[in-house]
Amino acid sequence: MSVNPDNSKDMQLPPNNHTLRLVFSALDMTNTEYIQYAYKLDGFDKNFRLTDNGHEANYTNLPPGKYVFRVKSTNNEGVWVENERTLSFEVLPTFSETPCATMLYFFLIVLFIAVAIYVYTVFYRIKNKAKNEELITQLKLSFFTDVSHELRTPLTLITGPLEYILRDESLSGKVRDTLKIIKKNSDRMQRLVGQILDFSKIQNSKMKLRVQYVDIISFTKEIINYFTTLSQERHISLNFNTQLSKVNLWVDKDKLEKVIFNLLSNAFKYTSDGKNIWVSMKDDGNAVLLQIQDEGVGIKREKQKVIFNRYENVVPDSIYAPLSSGIGLSVAKELVEMHHGSINVESEFGKGSLFTVRLLKGKKHYPSDTEYILSDWNEDTNLDFNSQNELQELNEAEKPLMLIVEDNYELRVFIKQIFQEAYRFVEANNGEVGLKKAFSDLPDMIITDIMMPVKSGLQMLQELRNDERTSHIPAIVLTAKTDMDSILTGIHTGADDYITKPFSVNYLQAKVENILARRKMLQTYYCKVGYEEGNENKEKDRSVQLSARDAAFLNKLAKIMEEQLGNPELNVDQLVSYFSLSRTNFFHKLKSLTGMAPIMYIKEIRMRKAAELIKENQYTMAEIAYMVGFSDPHYFSKSFKSYWGMTSTEYAKNQIGR
């Protein structure tokens, strides 16, 4: 644009005007080739600039702001004169460059910081609250556990005498009814104490499953029978329905009983007199559904999500809250999940609830280190497996395992044929492989050759005898070496017997049977007399001697049992911790040496010690119970009768006449 500086006002240039071209000219138009120009833009240039015979100035990317453009020139003779002219203008800023934008940005930054601080504060509070809740939970659990332990002894001393008094048929009806009320509530307290201790064990990962094969229908009916009297007293109809004839599941009876008992107890607790409770069982493909339904108060929808949380009481405060500890269902859920099952609830407030427990069939879902109880199967004369194949698999699994170490394939096959009816087999073609198989599979019997590649049979036996995991395994050497030195070397190395080739099949079978018979005799011997007594009398019966390593093992175990006998918390894991053995190796070794699983060995020692203490006639039955590791004298009495075939009192009368 053309501008007269004398008449122009401050111009305003729009934002983002990147290029500015200013053209100027002197008024003297003669000899213009001698006229020079100088210009300066105040606010941008520090000094005047001379033009190169031109009469324009160019600026690019001027920042926003106010400017004054100054220009002057020489006359036509090249002499500078006072003819300076000025032009004022302003480059307008974009919105982002205005003070309003700056204030907005500042506000947004402050807002962002404030939000960040708020979010961090909320997160910190939530995190801190979670930690505090966890701490409070642990303190609660610790407190409840401590109190529960303290309550067990007085509770035992309440229920025990009560049961004894209730046996008196001369009691009047009024007194008997009063005592039954006391007994009922003491039992209820015991169950609550048990729940707390179970919950504590679950939280501390100390609870383990002891799984056995159970007729789940008969098992459930037995638990239902406990509530028959209560249902009659309150006129509640208790019904059991199922289309299944018989279903066997692998479960921990004790823990599943607690689950069902808790669900039924809750059903009665929250169901009014004259209503109905149903227990049903259904097949669900690879699982069985156990359902317990009631016509109780029901559970609000928003509470159903937290019903299995610890210490959560979902029943209205004004009705049943004082009756609930808030841990029963939490324990039930944990116990069901230990079985790799599930539990859920459907409920309508004011109409009732339906609890469904889903238990898987088979036992593949249990970890490999699960403890199985096999003895109970023999006690159930009506045991009926779901399929003959499962029974065959069980019988096969119960057969002892024989390790055959022989580099001749045909001979290995032949030995397997000899013992195929009574044994399972693992094989190795040299001593090195045999050693690995022995450590991994822990066989019950080893038959080995001597001369083999990589490692000989004697070298293998030497390492097996020097290792606590395998020192107890009986071994027979088969070899072509018939000289006495070789025989003696084999015996000294640790072979239980030495058979030369060719051998008689009957002779080999007789030798194996003889070794196992001696092993059984050894097991019986140490079960009856205990190791220390057996050690003192070992010269009297050479047939029951052990190797030095196995003797040391039993000696150490006997000392541990003596020290820990009064510990009611003593379990297999604690015993294993005293030895450099895995749980599996310890189980196998003890079973081989004594014929008993660890849990039965503990019971055996306790029962025999209890009998000795009774004979001494210095302690009460309750004191003896505590001395041999029972925290519940009543349970001690039941265990004593189960073991000895008579009550402890009857035993005392037979032995000492008291």
C-alpha positions in Angstrom: 0.0 0.0 0.0 1.1 3.6 -0.5 1.3 5.6 2.7 2.1 9.2 3.4 4.0 9.1 6.7 2.8 12.6 7.6 -0.8 11.6 7.4 -0.7 8.0 8.5 -1.7 6.7 11.8 -0.4 3.5 13.4 -1.0 0.7 11.1 -1.9 -2.8 12.3 -0.7 -5.8 10.3 -2.5 -9.1 10.7 -0.9 -12.1 12.5 1.3 -14.5 10.6 2.2 -11.7 8.1 5.6 -13.3 7.4 6.8 -10.8 4.7 6.9 -7.0 4.9 8.2 -4.9 2.0 8.7 -1.2 2.4 9.3 1.0 -0.6 10.5 4.6 -0.3 11.6 7.4 -2.6 13.2 10.9 -2.2 11.3 13.9 -3.4 14.3 15.2 -5.4 14.0 13.4 -8.7 17.2 14.9 -10.3 20.3 12.8 -10.5 18.6 10.0 -8.6 21.6 7.8 -9.3 23.6 9.8 -6.7 20.9 9.5 -4.0 21.6 7.0 -1.2 19.1 5.7 1.4 19.5 4.5 4.9 16.8 2.9 7.0 16.2 1.4 10.4 13.3 -0.5 12.0 13.2 0.4 15.7 12.5 -2.7 17.7 14.3 -4.9 15.2 17.4 -3.2 13.8 20.2 -1.9 16.0 21.7 0.5 13.4 20.7 2.1 10.1 21.2 0.1 7.0 22.4 1.4 3.7 20.7 0.4 0.5 22.5 -0.8 -2.5 21.2 1.9 -4.9 17.7 0.6 -4.2 14.9 2.2 -2.4 13.1 -0.6 -0.6 13.5 -2.6 2.7 12.3 -6.2 3.2 11.6 -7.9 6.5 10.4 -11.5 7.2 9.0 -13.2 10.3 8.7 -10.1 12.4 7.5 -11.1 15.9 4.4 -9.4 17.2 4.9 -5.9 18.6 5.0 -2.2 17.8 7.6 -0.9 15.3 8.8 2.5 13.9 10.4 2.4 10.5 12.9 5.2 9.9 14.3 6.2 6.5 16.5 9.0 5.3 18.5 9.9 2.2 21.2 12.1 0.7 20.7 14.9 -1.8 21.6 14.4 -5.5 25.2 15.3 -4.6 25.4 12.5 -2.0 25.3 14.7 1.0 23.2 13.5 3.9 20.5 15.9 4.9 17.9 16.1 7.7 15.0 14.6 5.8 14.2 11.5 8.0 10.7 10.2 7.8 9.0 7.6 10.1 6.2 5.1 9.8 4.7 3.4 12.8 2.9 0.1 12.7 2.1 -2.9 14.8 2.3 -6.6 14.0 -0.7 -8.2 15.7 0.0 -11.4 17.7 -1.8 -14.7 17.1 -4.2 -15.8 19.8 -1.6 -18.2 21.2 0.7 -15.2 21.7 -1.8 -13.0 23.4 -1.8 -12.4 27.2 -5.1 -14.1 27.4 -3.6 -17.2 25.9 -0.7 -17.1 28.3 -3.1 -16.8 31.2 -5.1 -19.7 29.8 -2.0 -21.8 29.4 -1.0 -21.0 32.9 -4.4 -21.9 34.2 -4.3 -25.2 32.4 -0.9 -26.0 33.7 -2.0 -25.2 37.2 -5.2 -27.3 36.7 -3.1 -30.2 35.4 -0.8 -30.1 38.4 -3.8 -29.9 40.7 -5.4 -32.9 39.0 -2.2 -34.8 39.1 -1.8 -34.0 42.8 -5.4 -35.0 43.4 -5.0 -38.3 41.5 -1.8 -39.1 43.3 -3.4 -38.3 46.6 -6.4 -40.5 45.9 -4.2 -43.3 44.7 -2.0 -43.0 47.7 -5.0 -43.0 50.0 -6.4 -46.1 48.3 -3.1 -47.8 48.4 -2.5 -46.8 52.0 -6.1 -47.9 52.9 -5.5 -51.3 51.3 -2.3 -51.7 53.3 -4.1 -50.6 56.5 -7.0 -53.0 55.7 -4.5 -55.8 55.1 -2.7 -55.0 58.3 -6.0 -54.8 60.2 -7.0 -58.1 58.7 -3.8 -59.8 59.8 -4.1 -58.3 63.3 -7.7 -59.6 63.4 -6.6 -63.0 62.2 -3.7 -63.1 64.6 -5.9 -62.1 67.5 -8.7 -64.5 66.6 -6.1 -67.3 66.1 -4.5 -66.6 69.5 -7.8 -66.5 71.2 -9.0 -69.6 69.4 -6.0 -71.6 70.6 -6.6 -70.4 74.1 -10.3 -71.4 73.9 -9.6 -74.9 72.7 -8.5 -76.3 76.0 -11.3 -74.9 78.1 -13.8 -75.9 75.4 -12.5 -79.4 75.4 -12.8 -79.5 79.2 -16.4 -78.4 78.8 -17.5 -80.8 76.1 -15.7 -83.8 77.4 -17.3 -83.9 80.9 -20.6 -83.0 79.3 -20.6 -86.0 77.1 -19.6 -88.1 80.1 -22.5 -86.7 82.2 -25.0 -87.1 79.4 -24.3 -90.9 79.3 -25.9 -91.1 82.8 -29.4 -92.5 82.2 -30.5 -91.4 85.7 -30.6 -87.7 84.7 -33.9 -86.0 84.8 -35.4 -84.7 81.6 -35.1 -81.1 82.7 -31.4 -81.5 83.6 -30.7 -83.4 80.4 -32.3 -80.8 78.2 -30.3 -78.1 80.0 -27.1 -80.0 79.4 -28.0 -80.5 75.8 -28.3 -76.8 75.3 -24.9 -76.3 76.9 -23.5 -79.1 74.7 -25.1 -77.6 71.6 -23.6 -74.2 72.1 -20.2 -75.5 73.1 -20.2 -77.5 69.9 -21.1 -74.4 68.0 -18.2 -72.5 69.7 -15.8 -75.4 68.7 -16.9 -75.1 65.1 -16.3 -71.4 65.1 -12.9 -71.9 66.7 -12.2 -74.5 64.1 -13.2 -72.2 61.3 -10.9 -69.5 62.6 -7.9 -71.9 62.8 -8.7 -73.3 59.4 -8.8 -69.8 58.0 -5.5 -69.0 59.6 -4.0 -72.1 58.1 -5.4 -71.3 54.7 -4.0 -67.8 54.8 -0.6 -69.1 55.9 -0.6 -71.8 53.3 -0.2 -74.5 56.0 -3.4 -76.4 55.1 -2.9 -79.5 52.9 -5.4 -81.8 51.3 -5.6 -85.5 52.3 -7.6 -86.9 49.5 -9.5 -90.2 49.4 -12.1 -91.9 47.3 -15.6 -91.1 48.8 -19.2 -92.0 48.0 -20.3 -88.4 48.0 -24.0 -89.2 48.2 -23.7 -91.4 51.4 -21.2 -88.9 52.8 -23.7 -86.0 52.3 -26.5 -88.0 53.8 -24.5 -88.6 56.9 -23.9 -84.9 57.3 -27.6 -84.2 56.8 -28.5 -86.6 59.5 -26.7 -84.3 62.0 -29.4 -81.7 61.4 -32.4 -84.1 61.7 -33.1 -83.2 65.3 -32.8 -79.5 64.7 -35.2 -79.7 61.7 -37.8 -81.5 63.8 -37.5 -79.0 66.7 -38.0 -76.1 64.4 -40.5 -77.8 62.1 -38.3 -77.2 59.1 -38.6 -79.7 56.2 -35.1 -80.9 55.3 -35.2 -82.8 52.0 -32.4 -84.6 50.0 -33.0 -85.2 46.3 -30.9 -86.8 43.6 -31.3 -88.9 40.5 -27.9 -90.4 41.0 -27.5 -93.8 42.6 -23.9 -93.6 43.7 -21.1 -91.2 42.8 -17.5 -91.5 44.1 -15.2 -88.4 44.1 -11.7 -87.8 45.2 -12.0 -85.3 48.1 -10.7 -84.5 51.5 -13.6 -85.7 53.7 -12.8 -83.5 56.7 -12.6 -80.3 54.6 -15.6 -81.1 52.5 -17.6 -81.9 55.6 -16.8 -78.4 56.9 -18.1 -76.9 53.7 -21.4 -78.8 53.7 -21.9 -78.3 57.4 -21.3 -74.6 57.1 -23.8 -74.2 54.3 -26.5 -76.2 56.1 -25.8 -74.4 59.3 -26.3 -71.1 57.6 -29.5 -72.4 55.9 -31.0 -73.2 59.3 -29.7 -70.0 60.9 -31.4 -67.8 58.4 -34.6 -69.8 57.7 -37.7 -69.3 59.8 -39.5 -72.1 61.6 -41.9 -74.1 59.4 -40.0 -73.3 56.1 -38.1 -75.7 53.8 -34.5 -76.5 53.1 -33.5 -78.7 50.1 -30.2 -80.5 49.4 -29.7 -81.9 45.9 -27.0 -83.5 43.9 -26.7 -83.4 40.1 -24.4 -84.7 37.4 -22.6 -82.0 35.4 -20.5 -83.8 32.9 -17.0 -83.9 34.3 -18.2 -82.6 37.7 -20.9 -83.0 40.4 -23.1 -80.2 41.6 -24.1 -80.1 45.3 -26.8 -77.6 45.9 -28.3 -76.3 49.2 -31.4 -74.1 48.9 -33.4 -72.5 51.6 -36.5 -70.3 52.1 -34.6 -67.9 54.4 -34.1 -64.1 54.4 -32.1 -64.0 51.2 -29.3 -61.8 50.2 -29.4 -58.4 48.5 -28.0 -58.4 44.9 -25.2 -55.9 45.7 -24.2 -58.0 48.7 -23.9 -61.3 46.7 -20.6 -60.1 45.2 -18.9 -59.9 48.6 -20.6 -62.7 50.4 -17.5 -64.9 50.3 -15.2 -62.1 51.5 -13.6 -62.5 54.9 -15.4 -60.9 57.8 -18.3 -59.9 55.5 -21.7 -60.0 57.1 -24.3 -59.6 54.4 -27.5 -60.1 56.4 -29.4 -57.0 57.6 -27.9 -55.7 60.9 -31.3 -55.7 62.6 -31.9 -59.3 62.0 -29.0 -61.8 62.1 -25.8 -59.8 62.2 -24.9 -60.8 65.7 -25.0 -64.5 64.7 -22.5 -64.3 62.0 -18.7 -64.1 62.3 -18.2 -63.3 58.6 -15.6 -66.0 58.0 -17.6 -69.2 57.6 -18.3 -68.7 53.9 -14.9 -67.4 53.3 -13.4 -70.6 54.7 -15.9 -72.7 52.7 -14.9 -70.9 49.5 -11.2 -71.5 50.2 -11.7 -75.2 51.0 -13.7 -75.7 47.8 -11.1 -74.0 45.8 -8.4 -76.2 47.3 -10.4 -79.0 45.7 -10.1 -77.1 42.4 -13.9 -76.6 42.5 -16.1 -73.6 42.7 -19.0 -72.2 44.9 -21.5 -69.6 44.0 -24.8 -68.2 45.2 -28.1 -67.2 43.7 -30.5 -65.3 46.0 -33.6 -63.1 46.1 -33.9 -60.9 49.1 -36.8 -62.0 51.3 -37.3 -65.3 49.5 -34.2 -67.4 50.0 -30.8 -68.5 48.7 -29.3 -71.3 46.6 -25.7 -72.2 47.1 -24.0 -74.4 44.5 -20.8 -76.3 45.0 -19.1 -77.8 41.9 -16.7 -80.6 42.5 -14.6 -82.2 39.7 -14.6 -85.9 39.0 -11.3 -87.9 38.9 -8.1 -86.7 40.4 -6.1 -85.3 37.5 -6.7 -81.8 38.7 -4.8 -82.3 41.9 -1.1 -81.6 42.0 1.4 -84.4 42.0 2.4 -84.0 45.7 -1.2 -84.4 46.9 -1.4 -86.9 49.8 -3.8 -89.8 49.1 -5.3 -91.9 51.8 -5.7 -95.5 50.5 -6.5 -97.3 53.7 -10.1 -96.0 53.9 -10.9 -97.9 50.7 -10.5 -101.2 52.4 -12.8 -100.1 55.2 -15.6 -99.5 52.7 -16.8 -102.9 51.8 -19.4 -101.4 49.4 -16.9 -99.4 47.4 -18.0 -99.3 43.8 -15.8 -97.7 41.2 -17.3 -95.9 38.2 -15.5 -98.2 35.8 -13.5 -101.4 35.9 -10.6 -99.7 34.2 -10.2 -97.3 37.2 -10.1 -100.3 39.5 -7.5 -102.0 37.4 -5.4 -98.8 37.3 -5.6 -98.6 41.0 -4.5 -102.2 41.5 -1.7 -101.7 39.1 -0.6 -98.5 40.9 -0.5 -100.3 44.2 1.9 -103.0 42.9 5.4 -102.5 44.2 7.9 -101.1 41.7 10.9 -103.1 40.5 13.9 -101.6 38.8 15.7 -104.0 36.4 19.2 -102.9 35.5 20.5 -105.2 32.8 22.3 -104.4 29.5 20.8 -107.5 27.9 17.4 -106.6 26.5 16.1 -110.2 26.3 17.0 -110.9 29.9 15.2 -107.7 31.0 12.1 -109.0 29.2 12.4 -112.4 30.8 12.7 -111.0 34.3 9.6 -108.9 33.7 7.7 -112.0 32.6 8.7 -113.7 35.9 7.3 -110.9 38.1 4.7 -109.4 35.8 1.7 -110.5 38.0 3.1 -108.8 41.2 5.2 -105.8 40.1 5.4 -102.8 38.0 8.7 -102.1 36.2 11.2 -99.5 35.2 14.2 -100.5 33.2 17.8 -99.4 32.6 20.5 -100.8 30.3 23.5 -99.6 32.4 24.4 -98.5 35.9 24.3 -94.8 35.1 20.8 -94.9 33.8 19.8 -97.3 36.6 21.1 -94.8 39.2 19.0 -92.0 37.7 15.9 -94.2 37.6 16.4 -95.2 41.2 16.6 -91.6 42.3 13.7 -90.5 40.2 11.3 -93.5 40.6 12.3 -94.8 44.1 11.6 -98.5 43.4 10.7 -101.1 46.0 13.1 -103.7 44.6 16.2 -103.6 42.4 17.6 -106.5 40.3 20.9 -105.6 38.7 23.7 -107.1 36.7 27.3 -106.3 37.5 29.1 -106.0 34.3 27.5 -103.2 32.2 28.8 -100.3 30.1 29.2 -96.8 31.4 28.8 -97.8 35.1 28.8 -101.2 36.7 26.1 -102.6 38.9 28.4 -102.5 41.9 29.3 -98.9 41.3 25.6 -98.1 41.1 24.8 -99.9 44.3 27.7 -98.2 46.1 26.2 -94.8 45.3 22.7 -95.9 46.2 23.8 -97.2 49.6 25.6 -93.9 50.3 22.6 -91.8 49.5 19.9 -91.4 52.2 17.2 -91.3 49.6 17.9 -94.9 48.4 19.9 -96.6 51.1 16.9 -98.6 52.2 16.0 -100.1 48.8 16.6 -103.9 48.7 18.8 -105.1 45.8 19.6 -108.5 44.2 22.7 -108.9 42.1 22.5 -111.2 39.0 25.9 -112.0 37.5 28.0 -114.5 35.7 30.8 -114.0 38.2 30.8 -117.0 40.5 34.0 -116.6 42.5 33.8 -115.9 46.2 35.6 -112.6 46.0 33.1 -111.3 43.6 30.2 -112.5 45.8 31.8 -111.0 48.9 32.4 -107.7 47.1 28.7 -107.6 46.0 27.5 -108.3 49.6 29.8 -105.7 51.1 28.8 -103.2 48.5 25.2 -103.4 49.7 23.5 -106.2 47.8 20.9 -108.1 49.8 21.6 -111.2 47.8 23.8 -112.5 45.1 22.5 -114.9 42.4 24.8 -116.3 39.7 23.8 -117.0 36.2 22.2 -119.2 35.0 19.6 -119.0 37.7 16.5 -120.9 38.6 13.3 -118.9 38.1 11.8 -120.5 41.3 15.0 -119.6 43.1 15.0 -116.0 42.0 11.3 -115.7 43.0 12.0 -117.3 46.3 14.9 -114.9 46.9 12.8 -111.9 46.1 9.9 -113.1 48.3 12.4 -113.9 51.1 13.9 -110.4 51.0 10.4 -108.8 51.0 9.4 -111.1 53.9 12.4 -110.0 55.9 11.5 -106.4 55.1 8.0 -106.9 56.4 9.4 -108.5 59.5 11.7 -105.5 59.9 8.8 -103.1 59.5 6.8 -105.0 62.1 9.7 -105.1 64.4 10.4 -101.4 64.4 6.7 -100.5 64.5 6.3 -102.6 67.7 9.4 -101.9 69.7 10.6 -98.6 68.3 14.1 -98.0 67.0 15.9 -97.3 70.2 14.7 -100.5 71.9 15.4 -102.4 68.7 18.9 -101.0 68.6 19.6 -102.2 72.1 18.4 -105.7 71.2 19.9 -106.0 67.7 22.3 -108.7 68.8 19.4 -110.8 69.8 17.7 -110.8 66.4 20.1 -110.5 63.5 17.3 -110.8 60.9 16.0 -107.4 61.6 19.2 -105.4 61.5 19.3 -102.3 59.3 22.2 -100.7 57.4 24.0 -98.1 59.4 22.5 -95.3 57.3 19.0 -96.6 57.7 19.5 -97.2 61.4 20.7 -93.6 61.7 17.6 -92.4 59.9 15.2 -94.2 62.2 17.3 -93.2 65.3 17.1 -89.6 64.3 13.4 -89.9 63.6 12.8 -91.5 67.0 14.6 -88.7 68.7 12.6 -86.1 66.8 9.4 -87.8 67.7 10.4 -88.0 71.4 11.2 -84.2 71.4 8.1 -83.2 69.4 5.6 -85.8 70.8 3.7 -83.2 72.8 3.4 -80.8 69.8 -0.2 -80.9 68.5 0.9 -79.1 65.3 3.4 -81.8 64.4 2.9 -82.8 60.8 4.6 -84.5 57.9 6.1 -81.3 56.5 7.8 -80.6 59.9 9.3 -84.1 60.0 10.6 -83.8 56.5 12.3 -80.5 57.4 14.7 -82.3 59.7 16.0 -84.5 56.9 17.8 -83.7 53.6 15.0 -85.4 51.7 12.1 -84.3 49.6 8.6 -85.1 50.9 8.3 -87.9 48.3 11.6 -89.5 49.3 10.9 -89.2 53.0 7.5 -90.8 52.5 8.9 -93.7 50.4 11.8 -94.3 52.8 9.7 -94.4 55.9 7.1 -96.5 54.3 9.8 -99.0 53.2 11.4 -99.2 56.6 8.3 -99.2 58.8 5.5 -100.1 56.4 3.7 -96.9 57.4 3.0 -93.6 55.9 4.4 -90.7 57.9 1.0 -89.6 59.3 0.4 -93.2 60.5 3.9 -93.4 61.9 3.2 -90.3 64.0 -0.1 -91.8 65.2 1.6 -95.1 66.0 4.2 -93.5 68.2 1.6 -91.4 69.9 -0.7 -94.3 70.7 2.1 -96.5 72.0 3.5 -93.7 74.1 0.0 -93.1 75.5 -0.3 -96.7 76.4 3.0 -96.6 78.3 1.9 -93.5 80.2 -1.4 -95.1 81.1 0.5 -98.1 82.5 2.6 -95.7 84.7 -0.6 -94.6 86.4 0.7 -91.1 87.1 -1.4 -88.9 84.9 -5.0 -88.2 84.1 -6.3 -89.1 80.6 -6.5 -85.4 79.7 -2.8 -84.9 80.7 -1.8 -88.0 78.7 -3.6 -86.6 75.7 -1.7 -83.4 75.8 1.6 -85.2 76.5 1.3 -87.2 73.3 0.3 -84.2 71.1 -3.5 -84.2 71.2 -5.1 -80.8 71.9 -8.6 -82.4 72.2 -8.9 -85.2 74.9 -12.1 -86.4 73.3 -10.5 -86.9 69.9 -7.6 -88.6 71.8 -10.1 -91.0 73.3 -11.6 -91.8 69.8 -8.2 -92.3 68.3 -7.1 -94.5 71.2 -10.1 -96.7 70.8 -9.7 -96.9 67.1 -6.1 -98.0 67.5 -6.3 -100.3 70.6 -9.8 -101.5 70.1 -10.9 -100.2 73.6 -11.2 -96.9 75.3 -8.3 -95.5 77.3 -10.3 -96.0 80.5 -10.9 -99.7 79.6 -7.2 -100.1 78.7 -6.3 -98.6 82.1 -8.6 -101.0 83.9 -7.1 -104.0 82.0 -3.6 -102.9 82.7 -3.6 -101.5 86.2 -7.1 -102.0 87.4 -7.9 -98.3 87.9 
